[in-house]
Amino acid sequence: MLTKAWGAYTEMESNTSSSLENLATAPVNQIQETISDNCVVIFSKTSCSYCTMAKKLFHDMNVNYKVVELDLLEYGNQFQDALYKMTGERTVPRIFVNGTFIGGATDTHRLHKEGKLLPLVHQCYLKKVRGKNF
């Protein structure tokens, strides 16, 4: 009986240590999965006025987008650290279109004014539609 109890403890301990190792890569993996599953992803915070501005831009263009509110996530700080490693900035919003980081709210508005944002979004939707036909 002691052996079983010890075995359960050892198994639980090894699962815990492998889980701790996975915590470092989990945010990056989840971010990459979210980006690949959605044409437009906005990593945001609910209290951020620039985030609100970016979401309004996509809303006004009738473009579907996925929002990840970092301040509502239990591990939001780890996600923000992972975004920093991926994009070079910790600020929000962090906006991805068609799998590519395009910047924050100011960068996104600039792309829109230059007429470059909507074509990026359309490329993604066309790719997704074509992918479903094959």
PyMOL CGO cylinders between C-alpha atoms (Angstrom):
from pymol import cmd
from pymol.cgo import CYLINDER

trace = [
    CYLINDER, 0.00, 0.00, 0.00, 2.86, 2.36, 0.71, 0.3, 1, 1, 1, 1, 1, 1,
    CYLINDER, 2.86, 2.36, 0.71, 4.29, 1.59, -2.71, 0.3, 1, 1, 1, 1, 1, 1,
    CYLINDER, 4.29, 1.59, -2.71, 1.00, 2.50, -4.39, 0.3, 1, 1, 1, 1, 1, 1,
    CYLINDER, 1.00, 2.50, -4.39, 0.78, 5.72, -2.45, 0.3, 1, 1, 1, 1, 1, 1,
    CYLINDER, 0.78, 5.72, -2.45, 4.40, 6.53, -3.29, 0.3, 1, 1, 1, 1, 1, 1,
    CYLINDER, 4.40, 6.53, -3.29, 3.81, 5.60, -6.92, 0.3, 1, 1, 1, 1, 1, 1,
    CYLINDER, 3.81, 5.60, -6.92, 0.84, 7.95, -7.10, 0.3, 1, 1, 1, 1, 1, 1,
    CYLINDER, 0.84, 7.95, -7.10, 2.88, 10.69, -5.49, 0.3, 1, 1, 1, 1, 1, 1,
    CYLINDER, 2.88, 10.69, -5.49, 5.79, 10.15, -7.88, 0.3, 1, 1, 1, 1, 1, 1,
    CYLINDER, 5.79, 10.15, -7.88, 3.47, 10.17, -10.87, 0.3, 1, 1, 1, 1, 1, 1,
    CYLINDER, 3.47, 10.17, -10.87, 1.76, 13.34, -9.67, 0.3, 1, 1, 1, 1, 1, 1,
    CYLINDER, 1.76, 13.34, -9.67, 5.12, 14.98, -9.05, 0.3, 1, 1, 1, 1, 1, 1,
    CYLINDER, 5.12, 14.98, -9.05, 6.40, 14.19, -12.54, 0.3, 1, 1, 1, 1, 1, 1,
    CYLINDER, 6.40, 14.19, -12.54, 3.17, 15.51, -14.08, 0.3, 1, 1, 1, 1, 1, 1,
    CYLINDER, 3.17, 15.51, -14.08, 3.56, 18.69, -12.06, 0.3, 1, 1, 1, 1, 1, 1,
    CYLINDER, 3.56, 18.69, -12.06, 7.15, 19.22, -13.16, 0.3, 1, 1, 1, 1, 1, 1,
    CYLINDER, 7.15, 19.22, -13.16, 6.30, 18.63, -16.83, 0.3, 1, 1, 1, 1, 1, 1,
    CYLINDER, 6.30, 18.63, -16.83, 3.35, 21.00, -16.44, 0.3, 1, 1, 1, 1, 1, 1,
    CYLINDER, 3.35, 21.00, -16.44, 5.68, 23.63, -15.03, 0.3, 1, 1, 1, 1, 1, 1,
    CYLINDER, 5.68, 23.63, -15.03, 7.99, 23.19, -18.02, 0.3, 1, 1, 1, 1, 1, 1,
    CYLINDER, 7.99, 23.19, -18.02, 5.01, 23.58, -20.35, 0.3, 1, 1, 1, 1, 1, 1,
    CYLINDER, 5.01, 23.58, -20.35, 3.87, 26.82, -18.66, 0.3, 1, 1, 1, 1, 1, 1,
    CYLINDER, 3.87, 26.82, -18.66, 6.70, 28.70, -20.36, 0.3, 1, 1, 1, 1, 1, 1,
    CYLINDER, 6.70, 28.70, -20.36, 5.72, 27.55, -23.85, 0.3, 1, 1, 1, 1, 1, 1,
    CYLINDER, 5.72, 27.55, -23.85, 1.95, 27.36, -23.32, 0.3, 1, 1, 1, 1, 1, 1,
    CYLINDER, 1.95, 27.36, -23.32, 1.21, 31.09, -23.89, 0.3, 1, 1, 1, 1, 1, 1,
    CYLINDER, 1.21, 31.09, -23.89, 3.27, 31.19, -27.10, 0.3, 1, 1, 1, 1, 1, 1,
    CYLINDER, 3.27, 31.19, -27.10, 1.56, 28.03, -28.38, 0.3, 1, 1, 1, 1, 1, 1,
    CYLINDER, 1.56, 28.03, -28.38, -1.90, 29.36, -27.51, 0.3, 1, 1, 1, 1, 1, 1,
    CYLINDER, -1.90, 29.36, -27.51, -1.12, 32.72, -29.12, 0.3, 1, 1, 1, 1, 1, 1,
    CYLINDER, -1.12, 32.72, -29.12, 0.14, 31.06, -32.30, 0.3, 1, 1, 1, 1, 1, 1,
    CYLINDER, 0.14, 31.06, -32.30, -2.89, 28.78, -32.43, 0.3, 1, 1, 1, 1, 1, 1,
    CYLINDER, -2.89, 28.78, -32.43, -5.27, 31.72, -31.98, 0.3, 1, 1, 1, 1, 1, 1,
    CYLINDER, -5.27, 31.72, -31.98, -3.47, 33.68, -34.70, 0.3, 1, 1, 1, 1, 1, 1,
    CYLINDER, -3.47, 33.68, -34.70, -3.59, 30.77, -37.15, 0.3, 1, 1, 1, 1, 1, 1,
    CYLINDER, -3.59, 30.77, -37.15, -7.29, 30.08, -36.44, 0.3, 1, 1, 1, 1, 1, 1,
    CYLINDER, -7.29, 30.08, -36.44, -8.46, 33.69, -36.98, 0.3, 1, 1, 1, 1, 1, 1,
    CYLINDER, -8.46, 33.69, -36.98, -7.90, 36.23, -39.74, 0.3, 1, 1, 1, 1, 1, 1,
    CYLINDER, -7.90, 36.23, -39.74, -7.77, 39.16, -37.31, 0.3, 1, 1, 1, 1, 1, 1,
    CYLINDER, -7.77, 39.16, -37.31, -6.66, 38.88, -33.69, 0.3, 1, 1, 1, 1, 1, 1,
    CYLINDER, -6.66, 38.88, -33.69, -6.44, 41.78, -31.26, 0.3, 1, 1, 1, 1, 1, 1,
    CYLINDER, -6.44, 41.78, -31.26, -4.62, 41.21, -27.98, 0.3, 1, 1, 1, 1, 1, 1,
    CYLINDER, -4.62, 41.21, -27.98, -6.16, 43.87, -25.80, 0.3, 1, 1, 1, 1, 1, 1,
    CYLINDER, -6.16, 43.87, -25.80, -6.97, 45.11, -22.31, 0.3, 1, 1, 1, 1, 1, 1,
    CYLINDER, -6.97, 45.11, -22.31, -10.46, 46.22, -21.37, 0.3, 1, 1, 1, 1, 1, 1,
    CYLINDER, -10.46, 46.22, -21.37, -9.27, 49.56, -19.96, 0.3, 1, 1, 1, 1, 1, 1,
    CYLINDER, -9.27, 49.56, -19.96, -7.10, 50.51, -22.96, 0.3, 1, 1, 1, 1, 1, 1,
    CYLINDER, -7.10, 50.51, -22.96, -8.43, 53.35, -25.13, 0.3, 1, 1, 1, 1, 1, 1,
    CYLINDER, -8.43, 53.35, -25.13, -6.10, 52.43, -28.03, 0.3, 1, 1, 1, 1, 1, 1,
    CYLINDER, -6.10, 52.43, -28.03, -7.50, 48.89, -27.92, 0.3, 1, 1, 1, 1, 1, 1,
    CYLINDER, -7.50, 48.89, -27.92, -11.04, 50.28, -28.07, 0.3, 1, 1, 1, 1, 1, 1,
    CYLINDER, -11.04, 50.28, -28.07, -10.01, 52.42, -31.06, 0.3, 1, 1, 1, 1, 1, 1,
    CYLINDER, -10.01, 52.42, -31.06, -8.56, 49.39, -32.89, 0.3, 1, 1, 1, 1, 1, 1,
    CYLINDER, -8.56, 49.39, -32.89, -11.63, 47.22, -32.20, 0.3, 1, 1, 1, 1, 1, 1,
    CYLINDER, -11.63, 47.22, -32.20, -13.89, 50.05, -33.42, 0.3, 1, 1, 1, 1, 1, 1,
    CYLINDER, -13.89, 50.05, -33.42, -11.92, 50.31, -36.66, 0.3, 1, 1, 1, 1, 1, 1,
    CYLINDER, -11.92, 50.31, -36.66, -12.45, 46.63, -37.50, 0.3, 1, 1, 1, 1, 1, 1,
    CYLINDER, -12.45, 46.63, -37.50, -16.08, 46.82, -36.33, 0.3, 1, 1, 1, 1, 1, 1,
    CYLINDER, -16.08, 46.82, -36.33, -16.75, 49.85, -38.55, 0.3, 1, 1, 1, 1, 1, 1,
    CYLINDER, -16.75, 49.85, -38.55, -15.19, 48.00, -41.51, 0.3, 1, 1, 1, 1, 1, 1,
    CYLINDER, -15.19, 48.00, -41.51, -17.53, 45.02, -40.85, 0.3, 1, 1, 1, 1, 1, 1,
    CYLINDER, -17.53, 45.02, -40.85, -14.53, 42.74, -40.31, 0.3, 1, 1, 1, 1, 1, 1,
    CYLINDER, -14.53, 42.74, -40.31, -14.82, 39.83, -37.88, 0.3, 1, 1, 1, 1, 1, 1,
    CYLINDER, -14.82, 39.83, -37.88, -12.03, 39.76, -35.36, 0.3, 1, 1, 1, 1, 1, 1,
    CYLINDER, -12.03, 39.76, -35.36, -11.00, 37.75, -32.32, 0.3, 1, 1, 1, 1, 1, 1,
    CYLINDER, -11.00, 37.75, -32.32, -10.26, 39.72, -29.16, 0.3, 1, 1, 1, 1, 1, 1,
    CYLINDER, -10.26, 39.72, -29.16, -8.14, 38.33, -26.34, 0.3, 1, 1, 1, 1, 1, 1,
    CYLINDER, -8.14, 38.33, -26.34, -8.53, 40.57, -23.28, 0.3, 1, 1, 1, 1, 1, 1,
    CYLINDER, -8.53, 40.57, -23.28, -5.28, 40.01, -21.40, 0.3, 1, 1, 1, 1, 1, 1,
    CYLINDER, -5.28, 40.01, -21.40, -6.51, 41.64, -18.20, 0.3, 1, 1, 1, 1, 1, 1,
    CYLINDER, -6.51, 41.64, -18.20, -9.33, 39.08, -17.97, 0.3, 1, 1, 1, 1, 1, 1,
    CYLINDER, -9.33, 39.08, -17.97, -7.03, 36.06, -18.35, 0.3, 1, 1, 1, 1, 1, 1,
    CYLINDER, -7.03, 36.06, -18.35, -5.64, 34.32, -15.28, 0.3, 1, 1, 1, 1, 1, 1,
    CYLINDER, -5.64, 34.32, -15.28, -2.20, 34.18, -16.94, 0.3, 1, 1, 1, 1, 1, 1,
    CYLINDER, -2.20, 34.18, -16.94, -2.52, 37.47, -18.83, 0.3, 1, 1, 1, 1, 1, 1,
    CYLINDER, -2.52, 37.47, -18.83, 0.93, 38.67, -17.75, 0.3, 1, 1, 1, 1, 1, 1,
    CYLINDER, 0.93, 38.67, -17.75, 2.55, 35.53, -19.18, 0.3, 1, 1, 1, 1, 1, 1,
    CYLINDER, 2.55, 35.53, -19.18, 0.66, 36.10, -22.44, 0.3, 1, 1, 1, 1, 1, 1,
    CYLINDER, 0.66, 36.10, -22.44, 1.86, 39.70, -22.49, 0.3, 1, 1, 1, 1, 1, 1,
    CYLINDER, 1.86, 39.70, -22.49, 5.45, 38.50, -21.90, 0.3, 1, 1, 1, 1, 1, 1,
    CYLINDER, 5.45, 38.50, -21.90, 5.08, 36.03, -24.78, 0.3, 1, 1, 1, 1, 1, 1,
    CYLINDER, 5.08, 36.03, -24.78, 3.72, 38.79, -27.04, 0.3, 1, 1, 1, 1, 1, 1,
    CYLINDER, 3.72, 38.79, -27.04, 6.71, 40.93, -26.09, 0.3, 1, 1, 1, 1, 1, 1,
    CYLINDER, 6.71, 40.93, -26.09, 9.07, 38.14, -27.20, 0.3, 1, 1, 1, 1, 1, 1,
    CYLINDER, 9.07, 38.14, -27.20, 7.11, 37.73, -30.44, 0.3, 1, 1, 1, 1, 1, 1,
    CYLINDER, 7.11, 37.73, -30.44, 6.65, 41.41, -31.34, 0.3, 1, 1, 1, 1, 1, 1,
    CYLINDER, 6.65, 41.41, -31.34, 9.29, 43.39, -29.44, 0.3, 1, 1, 1, 1, 1, 1,
    CYLINDER, 9.29, 43.39, -29.44, 6.72, 45.43, -27.48, 0.3, 1, 1, 1, 1, 1, 1,
    CYLINDER, 6.72, 45.43, -27.48, 4.62, 44.86, -24.35, 0.3, 1, 1, 1, 1, 1, 1,
    CYLINDER, 4.62, 44.86, -24.35, 2.06, 47.52, -25.18, 0.3, 1, 1, 1, 1, 1, 1,
    CYLINDER, 2.06, 47.52, -25.18, -1.48, 46.72, -26.26, 0.3, 1, 1, 1, 1, 1, 1,
    CYLINDER, -1.48, 46.72, -26.26, -3.13, 46.35, -28.59, 0.3, 1, 1, 1, 1, 1, 1,
    CYLINDER, -3.13, 46.35, -28.59, -1.00, 43.78, -30.40, 0.3, 1, 1, 1, 1, 1, 1,
    CYLINDER, -1.00, 43.78, -30.40, -2.78, 43.18, -33.71, 0.3, 1, 1, 1, 1, 1, 1,
    CYLINDER, -2.78, 43.18, -33.71, -2.30, 40.27, -36.11, 0.3, 1, 1, 1, 1, 1, 1,
    CYLINDER, -2.30, 40.27, -36.11, -3.85, 40.04, -39.57, 0.3, 1, 1, 1, 1, 1, 1,
    CYLINDER, -3.85, 40.04, -39.57, -3.52, 36.94, -41.75, 0.3, 1, 1, 1, 1, 1, 1,
    CYLINDER, -3.52, 36.94, -41.75, -1.01, 35.48, -39.30, 0.3, 1, 1, 1, 1, 1, 1,
    CYLINDER, -1.01, 35.48, -39.30, 1.26, 38.53, -39.42, 0.3, 1, 1, 1, 1, 1, 1,
    CYLINDER, 1.26, 38.53, -39.42, 1.86, 41.09, -36.70, 0.3, 1, 1, 1, 1, 1, 1,
    CYLINDER, 1.86, 41.09, -36.70, 0.87, 44.50, -38.09, 0.3, 1, 1, 1, 1, 1, 1,
    CYLINDER, 0.87, 44.50, -38.09, 1.49, 46.60, -34.98, 0.3, 1, 1, 1, 1, 1, 1,
    CYLINDER, 1.49, 46.60, -34.98, -0.64, 48.52, -32.55, 0.3, 1, 1, 1, 1, 1, 1,
    CYLINDER, -0.64, 48.52, -32.55, -3.61, 50.84, -32.99, 0.3, 1, 1, 1, 1, 1, 1,
    CYLINDER, -3.61, 50.84, -32.99, -1.64, 53.67, -34.65, 0.3, 1, 1, 1, 1, 1, 1,
    CYLINDER, -1.64, 53.67, -34.65, 0.03, 51.30, -37.12, 0.3, 1, 1, 1, 1, 1, 1,
    CYLINDER, 0.03, 51.30, -37.12, -3.34, 49.72, -37.93, 0.3, 1, 1, 1, 1, 1, 1,
    CYLINDER, -3.34, 49.72, -37.93, -5.00, 53.09, -38.54, 0.3, 1, 1, 1, 1, 1, 1,
    CYLINDER, -5.00, 53.09, -38.54, -2.09, 54.12, -40.77, 0.3, 1, 1, 1, 1, 1, 1,
    CYLINDER, -2.09, 54.12, -40.77, -2.48, 50.92, -42.84, 0.3, 1, 1, 1, 1, 1, 1,
    CYLINDER, -2.48, 50.92, -42.84, -6.20, 51.61, -43.12, 0.3, 1, 1, 1, 1, 1, 1,
    CYLINDER, -6.20, 51.61, -43.12, -5.65, 55.22, -44.28, 0.3, 1, 1, 1, 1, 1, 1,
    CYLINDER, -5.65, 55.22, -44.28, -3.13, 53.97, -46.85, 0.3, 1, 1, 1, 1, 1, 1,
    CYLINDER, -3.13, 53.97, -46.85, -5.71, 51.49, -48.15, 0.3, 1, 1, 1, 1, 1, 1,
    CYLINDER, -5.71, 51.49, -48.15, -3.57, 48.49, -47.19, 0.3, 1, 1, 1, 1, 1, 1,
    CYLINDER, -3.57, 48.49, -47.19, -5.52, 47.03, -44.24, 0.3, 1, 1, 1, 1, 1, 1,
    CYLINDER, -5.52, 47.03, -44.24, -8.62, 45.70, -45.99, 0.3, 1, 1, 1, 1, 1, 1,
    CYLINDER, -8.62, 45.70, -45.99, -6.60, 43.90, -48.72, 0.3, 1, 1, 1, 1, 1, 1,
    CYLINDER, -6.60, 43.90, -48.72, -4.63, 42.09, -45.96, 0.3, 1, 1, 1, 1, 1, 1,
    CYLINDER, -4.63, 42.09, -45.96, -7.89, 41.00, -44.34, 0.3, 1, 1, 1, 1, 1, 1,
    CYLINDER, -7.89, 41.00, -44.34, -9.36, 39.91, -47.69, 0.3, 1, 1, 1, 1, 1, 1,
    CYLINDER, -9.36, 39.91, -47.69, -6.25, 37.82, -48.47, 0.3, 1, 1, 1, 1, 1, 1,
    CYLINDER, -6.25, 37.82, -48.47, -6.84, 35.88, -45.28, 0.3, 1, 1, 1, 1, 1, 1,
    CYLINDER, -6.84, 35.88, -45.28, -10.52, 35.25, -45.93, 0.3, 1, 1, 1, 1, 1, 1,
    CYLINDER, -10.52, 35.25, -45.93, -9.79, 34.16, -49.51, 0.3, 1, 1, 1, 1, 1, 1,
    CYLINDER, -9.79, 34.16, -49.51, -7.12, 31.76, -48.26, 0.3, 1, 1, 1, 1, 1, 1,
    CYLINDER, -7.12, 31.76, -48.26, -9.53, 30.28, -45.69, 0.3, 1, 1, 1, 1, 1, 1,
    CYLINDER, -9.53, 30.28, -45.69, -12.32, 29.87, -48.28, 0.3, 1, 1, 1, 1, 1, 1,
    CYLINDER, -12.32, 29.87, -48.28, -9.95, 28.20, -50.75, 0.3, 1, 1, 1, 1, 1, 1,
    CYLINDER, -9.95, 28.20, -50.75, -8.63, 25.93, -48.01, 0.3, 1, 1, 1, 1, 1, 1,
    CYLINDER, -8.63, 25.93, -48.01, -12.14, 24.67, -47.29, 0.3, 1, 1, 1, 1, 1, 1,
    CYLINDER, -12.14, 24.67, -47.29, -12.79, 23.84, -50.95, 0.3, 1, 1, 1, 1, 1, 1,
    CYLINDER, -12.79, 23.84, -50.95, -9.86, 21.43, -51.20, 0.3, 1, 1, 1, 1, 1, 1,
]
cmd.load_cgo(trace, "trace")
